[in-house]
Amino acid sequence: MPRKLVLVGGGHAHVEVIRRYGEAPISETELTVVDRNPFPVYSGMVPGFVAGQYKQAELEIDLRALCEKSGVDFEEGNVTHIERDSLTLDSGQSIPFDVASIDIGSTVSGTDCPGVLEFALASRPIATLVAEVDKLLESIDGTAPIHVVGGGAGGVELAFCLEARLRKVQAGQTQVTLVTSDSGVLSSNPPAVRSRVEKALERRGIAVLRDAQVSAVARDSLTTSNGQNHRTGATLWVTGPASHDLGRTSALPTDKRGFIRIERTFQVTGYGNLFAVGDCASLAGMKKAGVFAVRAGPILDGNLRALLQGMPLREYRPQDDFLSLLNLGDGTAIGSKWGVALEGRAMMWLKNRIDRSFMENYR
């Protein structure tokens, strides 16, 4: 009987495994992919979509078509539980496996804050953000600012791209306000990056509400922990990654935030035949950034093949630093690495080239 390899989720690393399987199938092994969304979104291009730089189809991967082209079975569904040799879907269906890998990304933190689920548009699931953001922008009348909650890279990039989009369609009628619980934005980034971003925010007229912990969100307002109430035309919730429940409900080893603990081979700690990769996984030195998941793809593919063929597995060593490219929504970007930051159209040209090259691999 052929061995069963199952990929849970169509994340950035898994699509590379699928592509490589199509080029070189694994001997005596059937590959099945399970995902509730047959059109996963490439996160790196979402801010550009918000700014009006890309169409929705340009940032979606047709997972079903990619699987069909690669000779892979695709099962549409949501995995609710994983055992050592099988997984269960929300439909009740059970799928056995010899080897499996999890690449389901993350959700967004702080959604237990009162009113967030009812009145804010969260950055996760990404497919929901992409589907809803146009309708949200069409509903804005310009009488109250849009609030983007989250002072990390995701919130900052989204604030810039929203401002650029509104400047095109409303001539800047609506104010964009960035809300951060820190004293400034991008607190974990090098000073050169923070300085350029702060200057760009001021130049673009994006207000920053600092040291502001949001305690409640309503349809037309948000409240901070100091009791201040702020009128809002819309609230976007971009507060950083949080773990899905799958690791906990499946009794997999997790860190204190609920992310699945893995070894440097991407094997789940204590499991020989189960892997996890990308934002859902926890490994020292591996940040929650798309570049880590993309670069993990070839190593994951090699280790899955090695395990199935009885060969030694390779250890993954996260890079100490990586090229970060922040889309400012106006045709420019800020690029940074090793503490050096550059800004301009050349940086956006580079980001666009990298993103489109990645997507071309899976068309």
Long-range contacts (C-beta under 8 A, 24 or more apart in sequence): 2-28, 2-29, 2-30, 3-28, 3-29, 3-30, 3-98, 3-99, 3-308, 4-29, 4-30, 4-32, 4-95, 4-96, 4-97, 4-98, 4-99, 5-29, 5-30, 5-31, 5-32, 5-97, 5-98, 5-99, 5-100, 5-101, 5-304, 5-308, 6-31, 6-32, 6-33, 6-34, 6-87, 6-95, 6-97, 6-99, 6-100, 6-101, 7-31, 7-32, 7-33, 7-34, 7-100, 7-101, 7-103, 8-34, 8-35, 8-79, 8-82, 8-87, 8-100, 8-101, 8-102, 8-103, 8-104, 9-34, 9-35, 9-79, 9-102, 9-103, 9-104, 9-105, 9-278, 9-280, 10-35, 10-37, 10-40, 10-61, 10-63, 10-103, 11-40, 11-103, 11-104, 11-105, 11-277, 11-278, 11-279, 11-280, 11-293, 12-42, 12-43, 12-103, 12-278, 12-290, 12-293, 12-294, 12-297, 13-103, 13-277, 13-278, 13-293, 13-294, 13-296, 13-297, 13-300, 14-101, 14-103, 14-277, 14-297, 14-300, 15-40, 15-61, 15-63, 15-66, 15-297, 15-361, 15-362, 16-294, 16-297, 16-298, 16-300, 16-301, 16-361, 17-101, 17-297, 17-300, 17-301, 17-304, 18-66, 18-67, 18-70, 18-72, 19-66, 19-70, 19-361, 19-362, 20-298, 20-301, 21-70, 21-71, 21-72, 21-301, 22-69, 22-70, 22-71, 22-72, 23-70, 25-71, 26-304, 26-305, 26-308, 26-309, 27-309, 29-308, 30-73, 31-70, 31-71, 31-72, 31-73, 32-72, 32-73, 32-74, 32-75, 32-95, 32-97, 33-63, 33-67, 33-72, 33-73, 33-74, 33-75, 34-75, 34-76, 34-77, 34-79, 34-87, 34-89, 34-95, 35-63, 35-74, 35-76, 35-77, 36-76, 36-77, 36-78, 37-63, 37-125, 37-127, 38-62, 38-63, 38-64, 38-74, 38-76, 39-63, 39-127, 40-127, 41-126, 41-127, 41-130, 42-290, 42-355, 42-358, 42-359, 43-126, 43-290, 44-290, 44-351, 44-354, 44-355, 44-358, 45-355, 45-359, 46-126, 46-129, 46-130, 47-157, 47-158, 47-160, 47-161, 47-327, 47-329, 48-161, 48-327, 48-329, 48-352, 48-355, 49-130, 49-133, 50-133, 50-158, 50-161, 50-162, 50-165, 50-329, 51-160, 51-161, 51-162, 51-164, 51-165, 51-327, 51-329, 51-330, 52-164, 52-165, 52-168, 53-327, 53-329, 56-130, 58-359, 59-130, 59-359, 61-359, 61-362, 66-362, 79-104, 79-246, 80-246, 80-249, 81-246, 81-249, 81-250, 82-246, 82-250, 82-252, 82-274, 83-250, 84-271, 84-273, 84-274, 85-273, 97-273, 98-273, 98-308, 99-273, 99-274, 99-275, 99-304, 99-307, 99-308, 100-273, 100-274, 100-275, 101-266, 101-274, 101-275, 101-276, 101-277, 101-300, 101-304, 102-246, 102-260, 102-268, 102-274, 102-275, 102-276, 102-277, 102-280, 102-281, 103-276, 103-277, 103-278, 103-280, 103-293, 104-244, 104-246, 104-278, 104-280, 105-244, 105-278, 105-279, 105-280, 106-241, 106-242, 106-243, 106-244, 106-259, 106-279, 106-280, 106-288, 107-241, 107-242, 107-243, 107-244, 108-237, 108-238, 108-239, 108-240, 108-241, 108-242, 109-239, 109-240, 109-241, 109-242, 110-214, 110-237, 110-239, 110-242, 111-237, 111-242, 113-214, 113-215, 113-216, 113-217, 114-215, 114-216, 114-217, 115-216, 115-217, 115-218, 115-222, 116-217, 116-237, 118-217, 119-217, 119-218, 119-219, 119-235, 120-149, 120-217, 120-235, 120-236, 120-237, 121-234, 121-235, 121-236, 121-237, 122-236, 122-237, 122-238, 123-150, 123-154, 123-158, 123-236, 123-237, 123-238, 124-241, 136-234, 137-162, 137-165, 137-166, 137-169, 139-234, 140-166, 140-170, 140-174, 140-233, 140-234, 141-233, 142-170, 142-173, 142-174, 142-233, 143-233, 144-220, 144-231, 144-232, 144-233, 145-174, 145-175, 145-176, 145-177, 145-207, 145-231, 145-232, 145-233, 146-174, 146-175, 146-176, 146-177, 146-232, 146-233, 146-234, 146-235, 146-236, 147-177, 147-178, 147-179, 147-209, 147-222, 147-230, 147-232, 147-234, 147-235, 147-236, 148-176, 148-177, 148-178, 148-179, 148-236, 148-238, 149-179, 149-214, 149-222, 149-235, 149-236, 149-237, 149-238, 149-239, 150-178, 150-179, 150-180, 150-237, 150-238, 150-239, 150-240, 151-178, 151-179, 151-180, 151-181, 151-182, 151-184, 151-185, 151-186, 151-187, 151-208, 152-185, 152-186, 152-188, 152-238, 152-239, 152-240, 153-186, 153-189, 153-324, 153-326, 154-238, 154-240, 155-180, 155-185, 155-238, 155-239, 156-185, 156-186, 156-197, 156-201, 156-326, 157-326, 157-327, 157-328, 158-236, 158-238, 159-201, 159-206, 160-200, 160-201, 160-204, 160-206, 160-326, 160-327, 160-328, 160-329, 160-330, 161-327, 161-328, 161-329, 162-236, 162-329, 163-204, 163-205, 163-206, 163-329, 164-328, 164-329, 164-330, 165-329, 172-205, 174-233, 175-205, 175-207, 176-205, 176-206, 176-207, 177-206, 177-207, 177-208, 177-209, 177-230, 178-206, 178-207, 178-208, 178-209, 179-208, 179-209, 179-212, 179-214, 179-222, 179-224, 180-208, 180-209, 180-210, 180-211, 180-212, 181-211, 181-212, 181-213, 181-214, 182-210, 182-211, 183-210, 183-211, 184-208, 184-210, 189-324, 189-336, 190-336, 190-339, 190-341, 191-339, 192-336, 192-339, 192-340, 192-341, 193-324, 193-326, 193-334, 193-336, 193-341, 195-341, 196-334, 196-341, 196-343, 197-326, 197-334, 200-328, 200-334, 200-343, 204-328, 204-330, 240-288, 241-279, 241-288, 243-280, 244-280, 246-280, 247-280, 252-276, 254-282, 255-282, 257-282, 264-315, 264-316, 264-317, 265-303, 265-313, 265-314, 265-315, 265-316, 266-296, 266-299, 266-300, 266-303, 266-316, 267-303, 267-313, 272-307, 273-307, 275-300, 275-303, 275-304, 283-316, 283-318, 285-317, 285-318, 285-320, 286-316, 286-318, 287-318, 289-322, 289-324, 291-322, 291-323, 292-318, 292-322, 294-358, 295-319, 325-350, 325-351, 325-354, 327-351
